[in-house]
């Protein structure tokens, strides 16, 4: 079994439990092909059945990322079982191992990142823990360690261990006693209160099996047991007459061993544990191994896979108002509005369209509105209502995320490239609306198609064109270009380290590196045949000229630079005003805003691009999407296509304003007017903040005065009367 092992990893713990459960199976001899754990990642020394044979690159500071293919092949294994999660293995080496391994291959998918290199036909069997994880419907659920239940007793010799112990032994429960009795039940075991409390909290059930004695008072032992919040079982005798029977916490039953055994079964038997016992899970795995061996793929290669149709997932069904009313003991509070809105059935079809996802989004948004009404009149019942509404919202949100993930997988290009999280998508790119993943998958296709067409004939036959994605983010464009132009050599860079780490870990079609915010690329002059910058110069303010010249330096003399800019099509969305071509020039909004807030926003007039960028580049074309009536298509960037001029210019020369250009002066005046408007807006915000501060100060002064009066009145009440 190829898996992480003896390290800080959930898969390692899963694999250990599976390995322990496989050990008793006679026809399975397990060898663990474990991870090499460096420094603090190691949690225990490896056992004698473990062969460390691979590195997890992201878990070691040395950059090791090896998989010992030869060492594994030398073992002559019958079955290679891979516990797979993206990022754990060196993918090229793993593919090599699969191609050379002569036995049966089995894979367990632990997430939905399915690399295109791991086609299903490479495996004789595939396993998932639940439907929707990985490209298989062969479910072997997680196991549960069936640890024997612990029954404990204590007291001053009155609890009858001779009755409790045989019941526990007969049922496989562990019996422990701290009663002050004679052997064979432990002798004197008196414990101080705190030590006894902590010891009792480790029990699954506490039993105090006293005989009837009408001359006694109450039992302190019972009160000590109740304080542990563990289930307590006692005889229905005078000893415990002061405590009421409460199902689930305090059980008073007849002085009958059969009644005690039955009650303990009710408390300790868990069908979930019994059904998910690791022994059952291990037996299912062993049967999978046997089938993989006895039904091998046809020679000389592996069999082509024909995936079975995915079973329909169970529809998400929210509670009805009647069910909720029963749950809240009849007090449904403000929920009638919420449940009229949340009773939206979710389609259970295997494929989900965007309309169904949007409908669910609207339902979730409507679900939250009643919270405002509930919050306005909080009482004990409404507090429970709030908790329930939040739980319902969380459940619908999880269902929504599942639907979006399924939709994203179906909309993904062939090959199943990994899809980043919504947070990572938004981190490096503005994504309008709520269909973040869907927009991520579709927005880059059009520009990738344009780039692919520009690459045709860029290099002689047999030579690979070098392409740089300047500001690659998480591959919104490059993932499509890798498919459309498979013969190119792709590179990507970005200032965001998290995005670069994700790209390097999940996409093997290119090389990715981080750059600083100041201009500078670690590349030779004329290295790239095509450079594209999508939504990059739309945010560059002070260093735009330096970066433009740096791209000029690394671009081949006959290469192309493709840059998107904000123009007339974006004016309504970003500026909220009308477009004035002559007055815009290079116009910056929100200068100084940090990248976490989206950074600054920069608009460019076409004449300004030709005037300033044209000093270093030949402006081949500026494309602008338009409607049939000639008006610009809203929400779409302009695309500037350029070729480098054989010139040597400086950043100052690119920025220089030509006094002979009237539009330059008009653009300057426009920028000055905007700065004045921004200044007035900020001053107004400051005035509002100061007013709020003054009001809060007055409130604090008044509160201090009232507090002083209350203290004086209290002091007067405390003085003795004369």
C-alpha positions in Angstrom: 0.0 0.0 0.0 1.5 3.3 -1.1 0.5 5.9 1.4 1.7 8.6 3.9 2.7 6.9 7.1 3.8 7.9 10.6 3.3 11.5 9.8 0.9 14.4 10.6 -1.7 13.4 8.0 -5.3 12.1 8.1 -4.6 9.7 5.2 -1.7 8.2 7.3 -4.1 7.6 10.2 -6.7 6.1 7.8 -4.0 3.8 6.2 -2.8 2.7 9.7 -6.3 1.7 10.7 -6.8 -0.2 7.4 -3.4 -1.9 7.8 -4.2 -3.1 11.3 -7.5 -4.5 10.1 -5.9 -6.3 7.1 -3.3 -7.9 9.3 -5.5 -10.9 10.5 -6.6 -11.7 7.0 -4.7 -14.9 6.0 -4.2 -14.4 2.3 -3.2 -10.7 2.6 0.5 -9.9 3.4 0.8 -6.2 3.7 3.9 -4.1 2.9 3.5 -0.3 3.5 5.3 1.8 1.0 5.4 4.8 3.3 6.5 8.5 3.1 9.9 9.6 4.2 9.2 12.0 7.0 11.5 14.9 7.7 12.1 16.8 11.0 8.9 17.5 12.9 6.7 15.7 10.3 7.7 12.3 11.8 5.4 11.2 14.6 6.8 7.7 15.2 9.6 5.4 13.9 8.6 3.1 11.0 7.7 -0.5 11.7 9.5 -3.5 10.2 6.8 -3.9 7.5 7.2 -0.3 6.3 9.4 0.7 3.4 9.9 4.5 3.2 10.0 5.1 -0.5 8.7 8.6 -1.4 8.9 12.3 -0.4 6.1 14.7 -0.1 7.7 17.9 -1.5 5.5 20.4 0.4 6.3 18.7 3.7 10.1 19.0 3.6 12.3 22.0 3.6 14.9 20.3 1.3 12.7 20.2 -1.8 12.9 16.4 -2.0 10.2 15.0 -4.4 11.3 11.4 -5.3 9.4 8.2 -5.7 11.6 5.0 -5.6 10.1 3.2 -8.6 12.9 0.6 -8.8 12.8 -0.2 -5.2 9.0 -0.9 -5.3 9.3 -3.0 -8.5 11.9 -5.2 -6.9 9.4 -6.3 -4.2 7.4 -8.3 -6.7 4.0 -7.2 -5.3 0.8 -8.8 -6.5 -1.2 -5.6 -5.8 -0.2 -2.0 -5.7 -2.8 0.0 -3.7 -2.4 3.8 -3.9 -3.9 6.1 -1.3 -4.1 9.2 -3.6 -4.4 12.8 -2.8 -3.0 15.4 -5.2 0.3 16.8 -3.9 1.5 13.7 -2.2 3.4 12.1 -5.0 5.7 13.0 -7.9 3.2 12.5 -10.7 5.6 11.6 -13.5 7.3 9.0 -11.3 3.9 7.7 -10.2 2.8 7.3 -13.8 6.1 5.5 -14.6 5.5 3.1 -11.7 1.9 2.4 -13.0 3.2 1.7 -16.5 5.9 -0.7 -15.3 4.1 -2.5 -12.5 3.1 -6.0 -13.6 0.6 -6.7 -10.9 -2.9 -5.4 -10.2 -3.3 -1.7 -9.4 -5.9 -0.2 -7.1 -6.4 3.4 -6.2 -8.4 5.1 -3.4 -9.4 8.7 -4.2 -9.3 11.0 -1.1 -10.3 14.2 -2.9 -11.7 15.4 -6.3 -8.4 16.6 -7.7 -8.1 14.0 -10.5 -4.9 14.6 -12.6 -5.3 13.9 -16.3 -2.2 11.7 -16.0 -4.2 9.2 -13.9 -6.7 7.9 -16.4 -9.1 5.3 -15.0 -7.9 2.7 -17.4 -4.5 2.6 -15.6 -6.2 0.9 -12.6 -7.8 -2.5 -12.1 -10.0 -1.2 -9.3 -10.9 2.2 -7.9 -12.3 3.0 -4.5 -13.9 6.1 -2.9 -15.2 6.7 0.6 -18.5 8.3 -0.6 -20.2 9.1 -3.9 -19.0 12.4 -5.4 -15.3 11.9 -4.4 -13.1 10.8 -7.3 -14.2 9.4 -10.6 -15.7 6.1 -9.4 -18.9 4.8 -7.8 -17.2 1.9 -5.9 -17.8 3.0 -2.4 -16.0 1.5 0.6 -16.8 3.9 3.5 -14.4 5.0 6.2 -14.1 2.5 9.0 -14.5 2.9 12.8 -12.2 1.3 15.3 -14.5 -0.9 17.4 -12.8 -0.3 20.7 -14.4 -2.2 23.6 -16.7 -0.1 25.8 -15.5 0.7 29.3 -17.8 0.1 32.3 -16.6 1.5 35.6 -17.8 1.3 39.2 -16.7 2.7 42.5 -17.8 3.4 46.1 -17.3 2.2 49.6 -17.7 -1.5 49.0 -21.5 -1.4 48.4 -21.4 -1.8 44.6 -21.7 -5.5 43.7 -18.8 -6.1 41.3 -19.5 -9.9 41.3 -22.7 -9.1 39.2 -21.2 -6.4 37.0 -18.0 -8.1 36.0 -19.4 -11.3 34.5 -21.9 -9.3 32.4 -19.0 -7.2 31.0 -16.8 -10.2 30.3 -19.6 -12.0 28.5 -20.2 -9.1 26.2 -16.6 -8.1 25.5 -16.8 -4.8 27.5 -13.9 -3.7 29.7 -14.8 -3.6 33.4 -12.8 -1.5 35.8 -13.4 -0.8 39.5 -12.3 1.8 42.0 -14.4 0.4 44.8 -12.8 -0.1 48.2 -13.4 -3.8 48.2 -11.3 -6.9 48.5 -9.7 -9.0 45.7 -10.4 -10.2 43.0 -11.9 -6.8 42.1 -9.0 -4.6 42.8 -8.6 -4.3 46.5 -8.5 -0.8 48.1 -8.8 1.7 45.3 -9.9 4.9 47.1 -9.3 8.0 44.9 -9.5 11.7 45.9 -12.5 13.5 44.3 -10.7 15.2 41.4 -8.8 12.1 40.4 -11.9 10.0 40.7 -13.9 12.5 38.6 -11.3 12.4 35.8 -11.1 8.6 36.0 -14.9 8.2 35.7 -15.1 10.6 32.7 -13.2 7.9 30.8 -16.0 5.5 31.2 -18.7 4.8 28.6 -21.1 3.8 31.4 -20.9 4.0 35.2 -22.7 1.3 37.3 -23.6 1.5 41.0 -25.2 -1.8 41.8 -26.3 -1.5 45.4 -28.6 -3.8 47.4 -31.7 -2.5 49.1 -31.2 -1.1 52.6 -34.1 0.8 54.1 -32.1 2.2 57.0 -29.7 4.3 54.9 -29.7 7.8 53.6 -28.6 8.9 50.1 -25.6 7.9 48.1 -22.9 10.6 47.5 -21.4 8.2 44.9 -24.4 8.7 42.7 -24.1 12.5 42.8 -20.3 12.2 42.0 -21.2 10.0 39.0 -23.9 12.4 37.7 -21.3 15.2 37.8 -19.2 13.4 35.1 -22.1 13.7 32.5 -21.6 10.1 31.6 -24.6 7.7 31.6 -25.1 6.2 35.1 -27.0 3.0 35.9 -28.2 2.3 39.4 -30.5 -0.1 41.2 -34.0 1.4 42.0 -33.3 1.3 45.7 -33.5 3.7 48.7 -29.9 4.6 48.2 -30.9 6.6 45.1 -34.4 7.7 45.9 -33.4 11.4 45.9 -32.4 11.3 42.2 -35.0 11.0 39.4 -34.8 8.5 36.5 -33.7 10.3 33.3 -33.4 8.3 30.1 -30.0 8.7 28.6 -28.3 10.1 31.7 -29.5 8.4 34.9 -31.1 5.0 34.7 -32.9 3.5 37.7 -33.7 -0.2 37.0 -34.8 -3.2 39.1 -32.2 -5.2 41.0 -32.0 -7.8 38.2 -28.8 -8.8 36.3 -30.8 -9.3 33.1 -32.2 -5.8 33.4 -28.7 -4.4 33.9 -27.3 -6.3 30.9 -30.2 -5.1 28.7 -29.7 -1.5 29.8 -26.0 -1.6 29.2 -26.7 -3.0 25.7 -29.0 -0.1 25.0 -26.3 2.4 26.1 -23.2 0.8 24.6 -24.3 -0.9 21.4 -23.9 1.5 18.5 -25.2 0.3 15.1 -23.0 2.8 13.3 -19.8 1.4 14.9 -20.9 -2.2 14.3 -21.7 -1.5 10.6 -18.5 0.5 10.0 -16.1 -1.8 11.9 -12.7 -1.7 10.3 -12.8 -5.5 10.1 -15.7 -5.2 7.6 -13.9 -2.4 5.7 -10.7 -4.5 5.5 -12.7 -7.5 4.2 -14.1 -5.3 1.4 -10.6 -4.2 0.5 -9.3 -7.8 0.5 -12.1 -8.8 -1.8 -11.3 -5.9 -4.1 -7.7 -7.1 -4.2 -8.7 -10.6 -5.1 -11.0 -9.4 -7.9 -8.2 -7.2 -9.2 -5.9 -10.2 -9.4 -8.3 -12.7 -10.8 -9.8 -10.3 -13.4 -6.7 -8.7 -14.8 -6.6 -6.2 -17.7 -6.2 -7.8 -21.2 -2.6 -7.9 -22.5 -0.5 -6.1 -23.5 -2.0 -2.9 -21.9 -4.7 -2.2 -19.4 -8.4 -2.5 -20.3 -10.2 0.6 -21.4 -12.5 1.8 -18.7 -16.2 2.2 -19.4 -17.5 4.1 -16.4 -20.8 3.0 -15.0 -23.5 5.7 -14.9 -23.2 7.6 -11.6 -26.1 6.8 -9.3 -28.5 9.6 -8.6 -27.6 11.5 -5.3 -30.3 11.7 -2.7 -32.1 15.0 -3.0 -31.6 17.5 -0.2 -34.9 17.7 1.8 -35.3 20.4 4.4 -37.5 19.8 7.5 -41.1 20.6 7.1 -42.8 23.2 9.4 -44.6 20.4 11.2 -41.4 18.5 11.8 -39.7 21.6 13.0 -42.6 22.4 15.3 -42.2 19.0 16.9 -38.5 19.5 17.2 -39.1 22.8 19.0 -41.8 21.3 21.2 -44.5 23.1 19.3 -42.9 26.6 19.2 -42.1 27.3 15.6 -41.7 31.0 16.3 -40.9 33.0 13.2 -40.2 30.0 11.0 -43.3 30.0 8.8 -41.7 32.5 6.5 -38.4 30.6 6.4 -39.9 27.3 5.6 -42.1 28.5 2.8 -38.8 29.6 1.2 -36.6 26.6 2.1 -38.9 23.9 1.0 -37.3 24.0 -2.4 -36.6 20.5 -3.8 -33.2 20.0 -5.3 -33.1 18.1 -8.6 -31.7 14.7 -8.2 -30.7 14.3 -11.8 -27.0 13.2 -12.3 -26.3 16.4 -14.2 -27.0 19.9 -12.9 -27.5 22.9 -15.0 -26.8 26.5 -14.0 -30.5 27.2 -13.6 -30.8 24.7 -10.7 -27.7 26.1 -9.0 -29.0 29.7 -9.2 -32.4 28.6 -7.9 -30.7 27.1 -4.8 -28.6 30.2 -4.4 -31.7 32.4 -4.3 -33.3 30.0 -1.8 -30.3 30.3 0.5 -30.4 34.1 0.3 -34.1 34.1 1.1 -33.5 31.8 4.0 -31.3 34.3 5.7 -33.8 37.2 5.6 -35.9 35.9 8.6 -32.9 36.0 10.8 -33.2 39.8 10.9 -36.7 39.5 12.2 -35.7 36.9 14.7 -32.8 39.0 15.9 -35.0 41.9 16.6 -37.0 40.0 19.3 -34.6 37.5 20.8 -36.0 35.3 23.6 -35.3 31.7 24.6 -37.5 30.2 21.9 -36.1 32.5 19.2 -32.6 31.7 20.2 -33.3 28.1 19.3 -34.9 29.3 16.1 -31.7 31.2 15.2 -29.6 28.2 15.8 -31.8 26.0 13.7 -32.0 28.6 10.8 -28.2 28.8 10.8 -28.0 25.0 10.8 -30.4 24.9 7.8 -28.4 27.6 6.0 -25.2 25.7 6.6 -26.8 22.5 5.3 -28.1 24.3 2.2 -24.7 25.9 1.7 -23.0 22.6 1.8 -25.4 21.2 -0.7 -24.8 24.3 -2.9 -21.1 23.7 -2.8 -21.6 20.1 -3.8 -23.7 21.1 -6.7 -21.3 23.8 -7.9 -18.4 21.3 -7.6 -20.3 18.7 -9.7 -21.3 21.4 -12.2 -17.7 22.6 -12.4 -16.4 19.1 -13.0 -18.9 18.6 -15.8 -18.0 21.9 -17.4 -14.3 21.3 -17.1 -12.3 20.6 -20.2 -11.6 17.0 -21.1 -8.7 15.6 -19.1 -10.0 16.7 -15.7 -7.6 19.4 -14.8 -7.8 20.4 -11.1 -10.1 23.3 -10.1 -9.0 25.7 -7.4 -11.2 26.7 -4.5 -13.5 29.7 -4.8 -11.3 31.7 -2.4 -8.2 31.0 -4.5 -10.0 32.0 -7.7 -11.1 35.3 -6.2 -7.7 35.9 -4.7 -6.1 36.8 -8.0 -9.0 37.8 -10.2 -12.2 39.8 -10.1 -15.1 37.3 -10.6 -18.5 38.9 -10.9 -21.6 37.1 -9.6 -21.8 34.0 -7.5 -21.0 31.3 -10.0 -17.3 31.7 -9.3 -16.2 28.3 -10.5 -18.3 28.4 -13.7 -16.9 31.8 -14.5 -13.4 30.6 -13.9 -13.9 27.8 -16.4 -15.5 29.8 -19.1 -13.9 33.3 -18.9 -10.5 32.1 -20.1 -11.6 30.1 -23.1 -12.2 33.1 -25.5 -8.8 34.7 -24.8 -7.1 31.2 -25.0 -8.7 30.7 -28.5 -7.3 34.1 -29.6 -3.9 33.3 -28.3 -3.9 29.9 -30.0 -4.7 31.5 -33.3 -1.9 34.0 -32.9 0.5 31.2 -32.2 -0.2 29.5 -35.5 3.0 29.9 -37.6 4.8 31.6 -34.8 7.7 29.1 -35.0 9.0 26.9 -37.8 7.8 23.3 -37.8 9.5 21.2 -35.1 10.2 24.2 -32.8 8.2 24.9 -29.7 7.0 28.4 -29.1 7.6 29.8 -25.6 4.7 31.5 -24.0 4.5 33.6 -20.8 1.3 34.1 -18.8 2.2 37.3 -17.0 0.0 37.4 -14.0 -1.1 33.8 -14.3 -3.2 33.6 -11.1 -4.6 30.1 -10.9 -4.5 29.3 -14.6 -7.8 30.7 -15.8 -6.3 31.1 -19.3 -3.3 28.8 -19.3 -5.4 25.7 -18.5 -7.3 26.3 -21.8 -4.2 27.3 -23.8 -2.5 24.1 -22.8 -5.3 22.2 -24.5 -5.7 24.4 -27.5 -1.9 24.7 -28.3 -0.3 21.5 -26.9 3.0 22.1 -28.7 3.9 25.3 -26.8 6.2 25.6 -23.9 4.2 27.4 -21.2 5.5 29.6 -18.4 3.5 31.6 -15.8 4.4 34.1 -13.1 2.5 36.1 -10.5 3.2 38.2 -7.4 0.9 36.0 -5.4 2.9 33.2 -3.8 -0.2 31.1 -2.9 -1.4 31.0 -6.5 2.1 30.0 -7.7 2.4 27.2 -5.1 -1.0 25.9 -6.2 -0.2 26.0 -9.9 3.2 24.3 -9.4 1.5 21.6 -7.3 -1.5 20.9 -9.6 -0.5 21.7 -13.2 2.4 19.9 -14.8 1.8 21.5 -18.3 4.0 24.5 -17.5 6.7 26.1 -15.3 5.5 28.7 -12.8 7.5 31.2 -10.7 6.8 34.2 -8.4 7.8 37.7 -9.2 8.1 40.8 -7.0 5.9 43.9 -7.5 8.9 45.9 -8.8 9.8 45.2 -12.4 12.1 42.3 -13.1 11.9 38.8 -14.7 14.5 36.0 -14.3 14.5 35.4 -18.1 17.0 36.0 -20.9 16.5 38.7 -23.5 14.1 37.7 -26.3 13.2 34.5 -24.5 9.4 34.4 -25.3 7.5 34.2 -28.5 4.3 35.3 -27.0 3.4 37.1 -23.7 -0.1 37.8 -22.5 -1.2 39.8 -19.5 -4.8 39.4 -18.7 -6.2 42.0 -16.2 -2.7 43.0 -15.1 -2.1 46.5 -16.5 -5.7 47.2 -15.4 -4.2 47.5 -11.9 -0.6 48.8 -12.4 -0.2 52.5 -11.5 3.4 53.5 -10.6 5.4 50.7 -12.3 3.5 50.2 -15.5 6.2 51.6 -17.7 8.9 49.6 -16.0 7.0 46.4 -16.4 6.1 47.2 -20.0 9.8 47.6 -20.8 10.7 44.4 -19.0 8.2 42.5 -21.2 9.7 44.3 -24.2 13.2 43.0 -23.1 12.2 39.3 -22.7 10.0 39.3 -25.9 11.5 37.9 -29.1 12.0 40.6 -31.9 9.1 39.0 -33.9 7.1 38.1 -30.8 3.7 39.3 -29.7 2.4 41.0 -26.5 -1.3 40.7 -25.7 -2.6 42.9 -23.0 -6.2 43.4 -21.7 -7.3 46.9 -20.6 -10.3 48.6 -19.1 -12.1 50.7 -21.7 -15.6 51.8 -22.6 -17.1 48.4 -22.0 -16.2 48.5 -18.3 -17.0 52.2 -17.6 -20.6 51.5 -16.2 -19.4 48.6 -14.1 -16.3 50.3 -12.5 -16.8 54.0 -12.8 -20.6 54.4 -12.8 -20.4 57.2 -15.4 -20.2 57.8 -19.1 -17.1 57.2 -21.2 -15.1 60.2 -22.5 -12.3 58.9 -24.8 -10.4 62.1 -25.0 -10.6 62.8 -21.2 -9.7 59.4 -19.8 -6.1 58.9 -20.9 -4.7 56.7 -18.1 -7.2 57.2 -15.3 -6.6 55.5 -11.9 -9.4 54.8 -9.4 -8.7 53.8 -5.8 -5.0 54.5 -6.0 -3.2 52.8 -3.1 -5.8 50.2 -2.4 -4.1 47.0 -1.2 -4.3 43.8 -3.3 -6.5 42.1 -0.7 -9.1 44.7 -1.6 -8.6 44.2 -5.4 -5.9 46.8 -5.8 -6.2 50.0 -7.8 -8.3 50.1 -11.0 -6.8 51.6 -14.2 -8.7 52.7 -17.3 -6.9 53.4 -20.7 -8.1 55.4 -23.7 -7.1 53.9 -27.0 -5.3 57.1 -28.1 -3.3 57.1 -24.9 -2.2 53.5 -25.5 -1.0 54.3 -29.0 0.7 57.5 -27.8 2.6 56.0 -24.8 2.8 52.2 -25.2 3.4 52.9 -28.9 6.8 54.4 -28.1 8.1 50.8 -27.4 5.6 48.7 -29.3 3.9 48.7 -32.6 0.1 48.6 -31.8 -1.1 46.0 -34.2 -4.7 46.1 -33.1 -7.0 47.1 -30.2 -10.0 44.8 -30.1 -13.2 45.9 -28.5 -16.3 43.7 -28.3 -19.4 45.5 -29.6 -23.1 44.9 -30.0 -24.9 44.9 -33.3 -25.8 48.6 -32.9 -22.1 49.5 -32.5 -22.2 50.1 -28.7 -19.6 48.4 -26.6 -20.5 45.1 -25.0 -20.6 45.8 -21.3 -18.4 44.0 -18.8 -15.7 43.0 -21.4 -12.1 44.1 -21.5 -10.4 45.5 -24.5 -7.5 43.5 -26.0 -4.4 45.2 -27.2 -2.1 43.2 -29.5 1.5 44.6 -29.9 4.8 43.8 -31.5 8.1 45.1 -30.0 9.8 48.0 -31.8 13.6 47.8 -32.3 14.1 50.8 -30.0 15.8 51.5 -26.6 13.6 53.7 -24.4 13.3 54.4 -20.7 10.4 54.3 -18.4 10.5 58.1 -18.2 10.2 58.4 -21.9 7.1 56.1 -21.9 5.5 58.3 -19.2 6.5 61.6 -20.8 3.5 63.8 -21.7 3.5 65.4 -25.2 2.5 69.1 -24.7 1.5 69.2 -28.4 -1.3 66.8 -27.6 -4.5 68.6 -26.4 -5.9 65.3 -25.2 -3.0 65.0 -22.8 -4.0 68.2 -21.1 -7.6 67.3 -21.0 -6.8 63.9 -19.4 -4.6 65.7 -16.8 -7.5 68.1 -15.9 -9.8 65.1 -15.7 -7.5 63.3 -13.3 -7.1 66.5 -11.2 -10.9 66.9 -11.0 -11.2 63.3 -9.9 -8.6 63.7 -7.2 -10.6 66.7 -5.9 -13.7 64.6 -5.8 -11.9 61.7 -4.1 -10.5 64.2 -1.5 -14.0 65.5 -0.8 -15.4 62.0 -0.5 -12.6 61.0 2.0 -13.1 64.2 4.0 -16.8 63.4 4.2 -16.0 59.8 5.5 -13.6 61.3 8.0 -16.3 63.8 9.2 -18.8 61.0 9.6 -16.3 58.9 11.6 -15.5 61.9 13.8 -19.2 62.5 14.4 -19.7 58.8 15.4 -16.6 59.1 17.7 -18.0 62.2 19.3 -21.4 60.5 19.8 -19.8 57.5 21.4 -17.7 59.7 23.6 -20.9 61.5 24.8 -22.5 58.2 25.5 -19.5 57.0 27.5 -19.6 60.3 29.6 -23.3 59.8 30.3 -22.8 56.2 31.2 -20.0 57.1 33.6 -22.2 59.7 35.2 -25.0 57.2 35.7 -22.6 54.6 37.0 -21.3 57.1 39.5 -24.8 57.9 40.7 -25.6 54.2 41.1 -22.4 53.6 43.1 -23.2 56.5 45.4 -26.7 55.2 45.9 -25.4 51.7 46.6 -22.8 53.1 49.1 -25.7 54.9 50.9 -27.7 51.7 51.2 -24.6 49.9 52.6 -24.1 52.5 55.4 -25.6 51.4 58.8 -28.6 53.4 59.8 -28.0 55.8 62.7 
